[in-house]
């Protein structure tokens, strides 16, 4: 996990520096989270070098997804979808793709670096378990998308049809801080800082 977090932060930092020619602390923090999310499904059955590669690829996918959302003018100010959605999907695939062991016909799963033992022969099973693991992880991804998408549609479609998801033009022009958030003095530095006399 530490390798993935460190790798994610550095990859995001350099990727965003190359893209925008500016240092981006928010992007680095999202890179750390993206690295951790990318490794979350596979941390029990991979080695350190794989953790580095999985995290780096996951964060590059996340940075690309963030740029794609901005290009499509989809509002995601904290990059929740790239960090949790894209890196989470990558984590499911990486858990199967990087579960190497004794070749692609074997799988470790949650057995650590011990292979899955066949009860009858007491040897490592070699009946194309890695391919089955990949297919099951793809099926898990599709199930998660269907479940979350379906429930989100049940909640947000009625809200959209009732026009409750969009702020009025006036609220958007003046900003929600003035309109909805109190106290206003929280943003007044003179009122917030007591004057001390020495």
C-alpha positions in Angstrom: 0.0 0.0 0.0 2.8 2.4 0.8 4.5 1.8 -2.6 1.2 2.3 -4.4 0.4 5.6 -2.5 3.9 7.0 -3.0 4.0 6.0 -6.7 0.5 7.4 -7.3 1.4 10.7 -5.8 4.6 11.1 -7.8 3.1 9.9 -11.1 0.1 12.3 -10.7 2.4 15.2 -9.8 4.7 14.7 -12.8 1.8 13.9 -15.2 -0.1 17.1 -14.2 3.1 19.1 -14.3 3.7 17.9 -17.9 0.1 18.7 -18.8 -0.4 22.1 -17.2 3.1 23.3 -16.5 2.1 24.0 -12.9 2.6 22.2 -9.7 -0.7 20.7 -8.5 -1.0 19.7 -4.8 -4.7 18.7 -5.3 -3.7 16.4 -8.2 -0.9 14.8 -6.1 -3.4 14.1 -3.3 -5.8 12.5 -5.8 -2.8 10.6 -7.2 -2.1 9.2 -3.7 -5.8 8.2 -3.3 -5.8 6.8 -6.9 -2.8 4.7 -6.2 -4.4 3.3 -3.0 -7.7 2.6 -4.8 -5.8 0.9 -7.7 -4.0 -1.5 -5.4 -7.0 -2.2 -3.1 -8.3 -5.3 -4.9 -4.9 -6.9 -5.5 -2.9 -6.1 -2.4 -3.1 -9.6 -1.0 -1.8 -11.4 -4.0 0.9 -9.3 -5.8 4.5 -8.4 -5.2 6.1 -5.0 -4.8 7.1 -4.4 -8.4 3.5 -5.1 -9.5 2.2 -2.7 -6.9 4.4 0.0 -8.5 3.1 -0.7 -12.0 -0.5 -1.1 -11.0 -0.5 2.2 -9.1 1.3 4.1 -11.9 -1.1 2.8 -14.6 -4.1 3.4 -12.5 -3.1 7.0 -11.8 -2.4 7.7 -15.5 -5.9 6.3 -16.3 -7.3 8.6 -13.5 -5.5 11.7 -14.8 -6.7 10.9 -18.4 -10.3 10.4 -17.1 -10.1 13.7 -15.3 -9.0 15.5 -18.4 -11.7 13.7 -20.4 -14.5 14.8 -18.0 -13.3 18.4 -18.2 -13.2 18.1 -22.1 -16.8 16.8 -22.0 -17.8 19.6 -19.6 -18.9 17.2 -16.9 -18.6 18.8 -13.4 -16.6 16.7 -11.0 -14.7 19.3 -8.9 -12.9 16.7 -6.6 -12.3 14.1 -9.3 -14.4 11.5 -7.5 -15.2 9.5 -10.7 -11.6 9.3 -11.9 -10.1 8.4 -8.5 -12.7 6.0 -7.2 -14.5 4.9 -10.4 -11.7 4.5 -12.9 -9.1 3.4 -10.4 -11.6 1.0 -8.8 -12.4 -0.6 -12.1 -8.7 -0.8 -12.9 -8.1 -2.4 -9.5 -10.5 -5.2 -10.3 -8.8 -5.9 -13.6 -5.3 -5.6 -12.1 -6.1 -8.1 -9.3 -6.5 -10.8 -12.0 -3.9 -9.6 -14.5 -1.1 -9.3 -12.0 -1.9 -12.5 -10.0 1.1 -14.3 -11.7 2.4 -17.1 -9.6 3.3 -20.1 -11.7 2.0 -18.8 -15.0 -1.3 -17.7 -16.3 -2.9 -21.1 -15.7 -2.5 -20.7 -11.9 -4.0 -18.2 -9.6 -3.3 -17.2 -6.0 -6.3 -15.2 -5.1 -6.4 -14.4 -1.4 -4.0 -17.3 -0.7 -1.0 -14.8 -0.7 1.8 -16.4 -2.6 0.5 -19.9 -2.2 -1.4 -21.3 -5.1 -5.0 -22.7 -4.8 -4.5 -26.3 -3.8 -6.6 -29.0 -5.5 -8.2 -31.1 -2.7 -7.9 -34.4 -4.6 -4.3 -34.2 -5.9 -2.8 -31.9 -3.2 -1.0 -29.9 -5.9 -1.5 -26.5 -7.4 -4.7 -26.3 -9.5 -3.9 -25.5 -13.1 -7.2 -25.5 -14.8 -6.9 -22.0 -16.3 -7.8 -20.3 -13.0 -6.3 -17.0 -13.9 -8.7 -16.7 -16.9 -11.6 -17.6 -14.7 -10.4 -15.0 -12.2 -10.3 -12.3 -14.9 -13.8 -13.2 -16.2 -15.2 -13.2 -12.6 -13.7 -9.8 -11.9 -15.1 -8.4 -15.2 -18.5 -9.7 -14.2 -18.1 -8.1 -10.7 -17.4 -4.8 -12.5 -20.5 -5.1 -14.6 -22.6 -6.0 -11.5 -21.3 -3.0 -9.6 -22.0 -0.6 -12.5 -25.5 -2.0 -12.9 -26.3 -1.8 -9.2 -24.9 1.7 -8.6 -26.2 3.0 -11.9 -29.6 1.6 -11.4 -30.0 3.0 -7.8 -28.5 6.3 -8.9 -31.0 6.5 -11.7 -33.9 5.8 -9.3 -32.7 8.7 -7.1 -31.4 11.3 -9.5 -33.9 11.0 -12.5 -36.9 12.2 -10.4 -34.8 15.0 -9.0 -33.8 16.1 -12.5 -37.3 15.8 -13.8 -38.5 18.0 -10.9 -35.7 20.5 -11.7 -34.1 20.2 -8.3 -30.5 19.4 -9.3 -29.7 22.8 -10.9 -29.2 26.0 -9.1 -30.9 29.1 -10.5 -28.8 31.4 -12.7 -28.8 34.1 -10.0 -27.5 31.6 -7.5 -24.8 30.5 -9.9 -23.8 34.1 -10.7 -23.4 35.2 -7.1 -22.1 31.8 -5.8 -23.5 29.5 -3.1 -21.4 31.0 -0.3 -23.4 34.2 -0.2 -26.7 32.6 -0.9 -26.7 29.4 1.1 -23.8 29.2 3.6 -23.7 31.0 6.9 -22.3 32.8 8.7 -21.1 35.3 6.2 -18.5 36.4 8.8 -16.7 33.1 8.3 -15.3 34.7 5.1 -14.6 38.1 6.7 -11.0 37.9 7.9 -11.4 41.1 9.9 -14.4 39.8 11.8 -12.9 36.3 12.2 -9.5 37.4 13.7 -9.7 39.0 17.1 -7.5 42.1 17.5 -4.9 41.6 20.2 -3.2 44.4 21.9 0.2 43.8 23.4 
